[in-house]
């Protein structure tokens, strides 16, 4: 009687275990994930629709709770390139799902990084189950099982990549171009070679002949399209188009038409028939050096003063805009209106109006040539005086250093002979050391900053005198630099440009007009030599007393 009882008890346990497992599976939240590679839509064992359909049938059979269906067409051979897969992993890590349902484990990963993440989450029971069509992966399984399956998928990709590269290299070594040939050629499916396109190859040859005869790219393109009726190969959803300038430009430069082709930056000998000789193509390529590439953007009219000014109303930057009227370009400058909560009603002004205001501003700093000549004489005299004074100051500081060092030695001797105690010695020593450091600092400043203010000021005055002419005849970069050197802040308000001059221009702007009036008042026409000398001395005195002191205290312009 014991054996039937034991058998019955075992059956009850199995039924109970099955019911428990069925209940457990229903409690899990599955994400159905389907994937196919982005390369080659026709080469997939199972398409996304087939994978989804089969796994939905499996879910119905086992009563699985599928909360989401995710799919994507991305290769899994590299990590961090599948946004949908990343989203599925984040759902599981966030506790929004517990398990994954997919056709096979190679749909989840074919690289070591993603495989490691999946294995880690499964072993730590973050993923409670991975169910495929043919097997089940659980946290309690041997870790080698999942590692072997994902490793096999990874190795398959590596082997496929190496075999593909080997096949391509072998094909290239035999002179076969491994790709779609350019216009004028086509692939022969029977012989697996590249042959001439009997319809378009003669037209391509005519294009080369036209260029050799001296025609331009546009003339050659119009000839092919309008006279010869060139059209590209018609495919199911594309083709049948006229020749465009970019395509013709590439054809004329492509070595493929000489019987060669480029492979990994190297020119290789091809087995396909040439349309033109290498020497003929070089003649055309040399001619094309003088023509702009159609791939290059059309040369834009530069916006010379964009970004230099601010709007006087809302403080946004001033930008430029080009408008065309009757084929002529006009440049306008206006506020960018970047502040959305501010209504700015400032009008735009033309580039010519802006430049006129800049020229007028620079004109405020024009210096009379005669005044400049006298100012240079005064500055040179001042330079000599300052140089002499500087030398005297250096000698005085050097003498003071020698005196202090002698007093320190004498003080130490007095302490050694017991003439003064420690407290008195330390007190006098501290006084001498402070005086020593002060003289060292001042001497270093005198030596490292020799008097050069006069020379710099002369250079500055000559620069200012020529600024207006430099702006009128300068390039865009020179004009921008002049504006930034003269104005540290530029505001545009109601089409008026307000200059806030840089510090080294302030004394000139504030004082020069007065000096010039005094200078002109002192200089009558045809005056005797003595009167001129008197005017010169008076002008120099005014220059030294009112302007040069103020100028010397301000920062000089950068060179």
Buried (B, 14 or more C-beta within 10 A) or exposed (E): EEEEEEEEEEEEEEEEEEEEEEEEBEEBBBBBBBBBBEEEEEEBEBBBEBBBEBBBEBBEEEEBBBBBBBBBBBBBBEBEBBEBBEBBBEBBEEEEBBBBBBBBBBBBBBBEEBBBBBBEBBBEEBBBBBBBBEEEBBBEBEEEEBEEBBEEBBEEBEEEEEEEEEEBEEBBEEBBBEEEBBBBBBEEEEEEBBBBBEEBBBBBBBBBEBBBEEBEBEEBBBBBBEEBEBBBEEEEEEEEEBBEEEBBBBBBEBBBBBBBBEBEEEEBEBEBEBBBEEEBBEBBEEBBEEEEEBEEEEEEEEBBBBEBBBBBBBEBEBBBEEEEEEEEEEBBBBBBBEEEEEEBEBEBBBBEBBBEBBEEBBEBBBBBEBBBEBBBEBBEEBBEEBBEEBEEBBEBBBEBBEBBEEBBEEBEEBBEEEEBEEEEBEEBBEEBEEBBEEBBEBBEEBEEEEBEBBEBBBEBBEBBBEBBEBBEEBEEEEBBBBBEBBBEEBBBEEBEBBBEBBEBBBBBBEBBEEBBEBBEEBBEEEEEEEEEEEBBEBBBEBBBEBBBEEBBEBEBBEE
